[in-house]
Amino acid sequence: MTVKNPIAKLSVWLVLLIWSIAVLYPLLWTLLDALKNNEQFFLNMPWALPKAPLLWSNFTYVWSKYNFSTYFINSIVVTIGSTLLGMILSAMTAYILARYEFKGGKILYGIYISSMMIPFALALIPLFFLLNDLNLINTWLGLILVYAALNLPFGIFLLVGFYKTLPKEIEEAAIIDGTSHYGTFFRVMLPLSQPGLITVLITNMLNNWNEYFLGVVLTNDPAKYTLPIGLAVMQAEMQYRVSGGRYSRDCSSRRYRRSSSI
């Protein structure tokens, strides 16, 4: 869509500029704070720029001290595994529900869609005991299966509508040429559904990468923590701690004297 009115065009640019600042400013502020030492962080104004030399070593210290390499690998494995598994299952299920009529198909589709309205907390305890009985607690496989299952309803909902819009003549032509049902799906229909698959891919990947609540419940081994859990653990440990108890006391006393003088 092309905006020809200069005022409307300026308004759109202004909204986009404000939105960009609102998104980027917290990230920039976090980065600048990470380059400060303890004195600058605790005693200067919160929005003050870091003083030279910039402490890039803070990143290496946190990365090595709190095992973020392990958390990062865990998140990559779980996110990729659950996203791919969820996409394959949702695409195949959506194709069957959209293209084939069979008894109970609409009921099955309704069950998938209605599952999105069930509060997830209700299924948490049964899910924990189920994974515990299957020895999948503290494993990549357990998280991958759970995350993939959670992504299924949305993927099926989106892809069923997408498959219904594809012309049946393409599918019928492939079958007439001798392609099997599996070949028709994987070689013809699946490539044609790339826009829908990309939407599902992005949504599932973001959900799986940022997932925190299930990870806390289903993993209690630090070696299996994903990145959101590792960040929460680090934040909890560093909330009232600085590098050295003496410096912490100095900062506290100086802050107390400054507040008393005011």
Secondary structure, 3 states (H helix, E strand, C coil): CCCCCHHHHHHHHHHHHHHHHHHHHHHHHHHHHHCCCHHHHHHCCCCCCCCCCCCCHHHHHHHHHCCHHHHHHHHHHHHHHHHHHHHHHHHHHHHHHHHCCCCCHHHHHHHHHHHHHCCHHHHHHHHHHHHHHCCCCCCHHHHHHHHHHHHHHHHHHHHHHHHHHCCHHHHHHHHHCCCCHHHHHHHHHHHHCHHHHHHHHHHHHHHHHHCCHHHHHHCCCHHHCCHHHHHHHHHHHHCCCCCCHHHHHHHHHHHHHHHHHC
